[in-house]
Amino acid sequence: MNLIQDLEILDDLDAPKLTAEEAEGARKVYIETYGCQMNVSDSEIVAAILRAHGYGLTRDPEQADVVLLNTCAIRENAEQKVRHRLDIFRAHKRKQRPGLRIGVLGCMAERLRHKLLEEEQLVDLVVGPDAYRDLPRLLEEAETTGQAAVNVQLSREETYADIAPVRYDSNGVTAYVSIMRGCDNMCAFCVVPFTRGRERSRPVQSILDECARLVEEGYREVTVLGQNVNSYRYTENGTVVTFPELLYRVSLISPELRVRYSTSHPKDCSDELLHVHRERHNVCNYIHLPVQHGNTDVLRRMRRTYTREQYLALVERARRIVPGISLSTDIIAGFCGETEEEHRDTLSLLEEVRFDHAYMFMYSERPGTYAARKYKDDVPLEVKKRRLQEIIELQTRISLENNRKEIGRVHTVLVEGPSKRSPEQLCGRTDTNKMVVFDRHDFRPGDYVRVRITDCTSATLFGEPLGRTTLAESAHTEPALI
């Protein structure tokens, strides 16, 4: 089986992000990235470290000397797809490329190192998310000794603040900037604190410098990243800089730079942060605000630290302070002990909040988490599937109804590139993070274009372009009804 064609069997949700450019080097590295935006950012750091040691990038795994899979361990489905790819690469190594080195990076590394290395013998190196600086040495060790090389040690200091990422998966318009690593929240279902360690924030000036370089290189949007991004705290000259202050400073770099962030925790979404959204025209009026469930008892079992009522009060406050703000969320169906009544509370919360978008999943037990140790995964699979389908159907209807309200409005859209549907059309996002497709004309990626919305699906807006604009010019007029 062709190594690239095999990817076609993966669904979009867990399909990897691939190397988007070739880079010269004596030895070629092929990188597949699974999971969240943070993993994409990590792969850009890995590419930078390896390039500095003479490695090049390749889009073709058949030509690679080293294959690296940057992994996600949040859901069982993602792990199974990584394992499938490892089987494919191991067979390719055995039959055609005996000198190929196969490595697993990131979140699966610590948890599955013994199985991957010793029991199943699928890989040649395993490297945790805080050990990427050690990759060149580990590759050399695996090459010279023929033995597996491992470094999964977590760090309380590592932020990679001094490394300029190789943005190999970028469209040249939007970029990710990691501002902190790790998580201290210890939600019952989540493996991240065990795979990525404790929270530590990157120095303020290094973040501002990276964002300024991106502006100089022509980028028009940055998304600042962290596992719990709005818990960012860094002491600078004796003064604590919190996330709202950092976001405000990033927004001052250029009036033509859009600023987003992900992912936030409801407990850290402060009024101060909401006022930054309101006051700064280039801080996008969109927040991904994971609720996870609509029932307070389930939220308590999940160790989410807020009630249904507190979450709804936060939503009301956000919409009052920032009129027109767009919200998305995460929902888990079938968590331990979930009853039909508790499930209906999730459905009613979706109806009440009316999110623009949601990431919706069945609960899958992750070894080592609080839930795996303390609770029984007792909701039958068929019940989980049915409840998830009910959530998906409801949210799809809500998203469509929300999008229909956009018809007739004019939005400022940042052009990201050609539409997947047709090379004669372009696509980009509104300030509120809604994808818009419109005719190409003479617009180019990186342009801000005023677009009147004419039609929609539950996931996409369609419109007619009215002309170029600037972010500063559009700040006082969009969205508008024409």
SVG drawing of the C-alpha trace seen along z (x, -y; Angstrom):
<svg xmlns="http://www.w3.org/2000/svg" viewBox="-34 -53 61 61">
<polyline fill="none" stroke="black" stroke-width="0.4" points="0.0,0.0 1.2,-3.5 2.2,-5.3 0.3,-8.5 -2.7,-6.8 -3.2,-4.9 -4.0,-8.2 -7.2,-8.4 -8.8,-5.8 -8.5,-8.2 -11.5,-10.5 -11.0,-14.2 -11.1,-14.6 -8.1,-12.5 -6.3,-12.8 -2.7,-14.1 -1.3,-17.4 1.5,-16.8 4.7,-18.5 3.8,-21.3 7.2,-22.1 10.5,-20.5 13.6,-21.6 17.2,-20.7 19.3,-18.5 21.5,-15.4 19.0,-13.3 15.3,-13.6 12.6,-13.7 8.9,-13.1 6.5,-14.4 2.9,-13.4 1.1,-15.4 -2.0,-14.2 -4.3,-16.0 -4.6,-19.6 -3.1,-22.9 -0.5,-22.5 0.8,-19.4 1.1,-21.3 3.1,-24.0 5.3,-21.3 6.0,-19.8 7.2,-23.2 9.6,-23.3 10.8,-19.8 11.4,-20.8 13.4,-23.8 15.6,-21.7 16.3,-19.1 17.0,-21.6 19.6,-23.2 21.3,-19.8 21.4,-19.2 18.1,-17.4 15.7,-18.3 12.0,-18.0 10.1,-15.8 6.5,-15.4 7.1,-11.9 7.6,-9.2 9.0,-6.8 12.0,-9.1 12.5,-9.7 15.4,-8.5 13.4,-9.3 9.6,-9.1 8.2,-10.9 4.6,-10.7 3.7,-13.5 0.9,-11.9 -2.3,-12.6 -3.5,-10.5 -6.7,-12.4 -9.0,-9.9 -8.7,-6.2 -9.6,-6.7 -6.6,-8.9 -4.3,-6.3 -5.6,-3.5 -5.0,-5.5 -1.4,-6.2 -0.9,-2.5 -2.3,-1.7 0.2,-4.1 3.1,-2.6 2.2,0.8 2.3,-0.5 5.7,-2.2 7.1,0.8 6.1,3.1 7.7,0.5 10.9,0.6 11.0,4.4 10.4,4.8 12.0,1.8 13.9,-0.5 15.8,1.3 17.7,-1.8 14.5,-3.8 14.2,-5.2 10.6,-5.4 9.9,-7.7 6.9,-8.5 6.8,-12.0 4.4,-13.8 1.5,-12.7 1.6,-8.9 5.3,-8.7 5.3,-8.5 2.1,-6.4 3.0,-3.8 6.7,-3.7 7.1,-0.2 4.5,1.3 5.8,-0.6 9.5,0.2 9.6,3.6 6.4,5.5 5.4,4.5 8.8,3.2 7.1,0.7 9.5,-2.2 13.2,-3.1 12.8,-6.1 10.2,-7.6 10.4,-11.3 8.2,-13.2 7.0,-16.7 9.6,-18.3 12.6,-16.4 12.6,-17.7 15.9,-19.4 17.4,-15.9 16.1,-14.5 19.3,-14.9 21.3,-13.0 18.6,-10.3 18.6,-9.8 22.3,-9.5 22.2,-7.0 19.6,-4.9 21.7,-5.0 25.0,-4.1 23.9,-1.5 20.9,0.0 19.0,-0.2 15.9,-2.1 16.4,-5.6 14.1,-7.1 13.6,-10.4 10.2,-11.1 11.3,-13.2 8.9,-16.0 10.2,-19.4 9.0,-22.2 11.0,-24.8 11.0,-23.9 9.0,-26.3 11.1,-26.3 11.0,-30.1 14.3,-30.6 13.4,-28.4 12.0,-30.0 9.5,-27.4 9.7,-26.2 6.1,-26.9 6.0,-24.0 2.2,-23.5 1.4,-27.1 -0.6,-29.0 1.6,-32.0 -1.4,-34.0 -2.2,-32.4 0.2,-31.0 0.2,-29.4 2.3,-30.8 2.7,-28.7 2.7,-30.8 2.7,-28.1 2.9,-24.4 1.3,-21.8 -1.9,-21.9 -2.7,-21.9 -6.4,-21.4 -6.5,-17.6 -9.9,-17.1 -11.1,-13.5 -11.2,-12.4 -8.0,-14.1 -4.6,-12.6 -2.8,-15.9 -1.4,-16.7 0.3,-13.3 1.6,-13.5 2.6,-17.2 3.3,-18.0 2.7,-21.1 1.9,-24.5 4.7,-26.9 4.5,-30.1 6.8,-31.5 8.5,-34.9 6.4,-37.8 9.0,-39.4 9.8,-36.2 6.1,-35.9 5.9,-39.5 9.1,-39.2 7.8,-36.1 4.5,-37.7 6.3,-40.8 8.5,-38.6 5.4,-37.0 3.9,-40.4 7.2,-41.4 6.9,-38.1 3.4,-39.0 1.3,-37.0 -2.1,-38.5 -3.4,-36.3 -1.9,-34.6 -3.5,-32.1 -1.8,-32.0 -1.8,-28.5 -1.8,-26.7 -3.5,-23.7 -5.2,-26.2 -4.2,-29.4 -6.0,-31.9 -4.2,-30.7 -1.0,-32.2 1.1,-34.0 4.6,-35.3 6.5,-37.5 8.3,-40.3 10.4,-42.8 8.6,-41.9 5.1,-42.4 2.8,-39.5 1.6,-39.6 -1.7,-37.7 -3.3,-36.5 -5.5,-39.5 -2.5,-41.8 -0.5,-39.6 -3.3,-39.5 -3.6,-43.3 0.1,-43.7 0.0,-41.2 -2.9,-43.2 -0.8,-46.4 1.9,-44.9 -0.1,-45.8 -3.6,-47.1 -3.8,-44.7 -3.0,-41.6 -5.9,-39.5 -5.4,-37.7 -7.1,-34.5 -6.4,-32.0 -7.0,-28.4 -7.9,-26.6 -9.6,-28.4 -11.0,-27.1 -14.3,-28.6 -12.8,-29.2 -10.2,-31.5 -12.4,-33.5 -12.4,-36.8 -14.3,-40.0 -10.8,-41.6 -10.3,-39.2 -13.8,-39.9 -13.1,-43.7 -9.9,-43.1 -12.2,-41.5 -14.4,-44.6 -11.7,-47.2 -9.3,-45.9 -10.7,-45.7 -8.2,-43.1 -8.8,-40.6 -11.3,-38.4 -14.8,-38.1 -14.7,-34.4 -14.0,-32.1 -13.7,-28.4 -15.1,-27.7 -15.3,-24.0 -18.2,-23.1 -17.9,-19.3 -21.4,-18.6 -24.7,-20.2 -25.3,-18.6 -23.7,-19.9 -23.3,-16.4 -21.5,-15.2 -19.3,-18.3 -18.5,-17.6 -17.5,-14.0 -15.4,-15.4 -13.7,-17.8 -14.5,-20.8 -14.7,-23.2 -17.9,-25.0 -21.6,-24.3 -24.1,-24.5 -25.5,-27.7 -22.0,-29.3 -21.2,-28.4 -24.5,-29.9 -23.8,-33.0 -20.4,-33.3 -22.0,-33.0 -24.6,-35.7 -21.8,-38.0 -19.6,-37.4 -22.5,-38.3 -23.3,-41.4 -19.7,-42.7 -18.9,-41.6 -22.1,-41.9 -22.0,-39.5 -19.3,-37.3 -19.2,-33.8 -18.8,-30.7 -17.8,-27.2 -17.4,-24.3 -16.4,-20.7 -19.0,-18.1 -18.4,-14.6 -21.3,-12.0 -21.5,-9.0 -19.2,-9.9 -19.0,-7.5 -22.4,-7.1 -24.3,-9.4 -28.0,-8.9 -30.7,-9.8 -31.7,-12.8 -28.1,-14.0 -27.8,-13.5 -30.9,-15.6 -29.3,-18.4 -26.6,-18.5 -29.2,-18.8 -31.0,-21.6 -27.7,-23.5 -27.0,-23.4 -30.5,-24.8 -30.0,-27.5 -26.5,-28.6 -26.8,-28.0 -23.1,-27.6 -21.9,-28.4 -19.9,-25.2 -19.0,-22.2 -16.5,-19.4 -18.5,-16.4 -17.1,-13.0 -18.0,-9.8 -16.2,-9.3 -13.2,-7.0 -11.3,-5.9 -7.7,-7.0 -5.4,-4.9 -3.9,-6.8 -6.6,-9.5 -8.7,-10.1 -11.8,-8.7 -10.0,-5.5 -8.9,-5.0 -12.0,-6.1 -15.0,-5.5 -16.5,-2.7 -16.9,-3.3 -20.4,-1.9 -22.4,-3.5 -22.9,-0.9 -21.2,-1.7 -24.5,-1.7 -26.0,-4.1 -22.9,-6.4 -23.3,-6.3 -27.0,-7.1 -26.5,-10.0 -23.6,-11.4 -25.8,-11.3 -28.5,-13.2 -26.0,-15.8 -24.6,-16.1 -28.0,-16.4 -29.1,-19.1 -25.9,-21.1 -26.0,-20.8 -29.5,-22.3 -28.4,-25.1 -25.4,-25.9 -27.5,-26.0 -30.0,-28.3 -27.2,-30.6 -25.7,-30.7 -29.0,-31.6 -29.1,-34.7 -25.8,-35.8 -27.5,-36.0 -27.6,-39.6 -24.8,-40.7 -21.4,-41.9 -18.3,-40.5 -14.6,-41.2 -13.0,-38.0 -9.3,-37.2 -8.5,-35.3 -6.6,-32.1 -6.4,-30.4 -8.4,-28.6 -11.6,-26.8 -11.5,-23.0 -14.5,-23.0 -13.2,-25.0 -9.9,-26.8 -12.2,-29.6 -13.2,-30.4 -11.4,-31.5 -12.1,-30.8 -11.3,-32.6 -12.7,-33.3 -14.8,-36.0 -13.8,-37.7 -16.2,-35.3 -14.3,-32.3 -16.9,-31.3 -15.6,-29.9 -16.7,-31.9 -16.4,-30.8 -16.7,-33.4 -15.5,-34.0 -11.9,-34.6 -11.8,-37.7 -8.4,-39.3 -8.2,-38.8 -5.1,-37.1 -4.3,-35.2 -3.7,-37.8 -6.3,-40.2 -9.1,-41.5 -12.3,-41.4 -15.8,-42.7 -18.2,-39.9 -22.0,-39.9 -23.3,-36.6 -25.9,-35.1 -26.2,-31.4 -25.0,-28.9 -24.8,-25.4 -24.4,-24.4 -20.6,-24.6 -19.9,-27.2 -21.1,-30.6 -21.2,-31.6 -21.1,-35.2 -20.3,-37.8 -17.2,-39.9 -17.6,-43.7 -14.0,-44.7 -10.8,-44.9 -10.6,-46.7 -8.3,-46.9 -8.9,-45.6 -8.7,-49.1 -11.3,-50.4 -13.7,-47.6 -13.5,-47.7 -16.4,-50.2 -18.7,-48.9 -18.7,-45.1 -20.8,-43.0 -23.5,-45.1 -26.8,-44.5 -27.0,-45.8"/>
</svg>
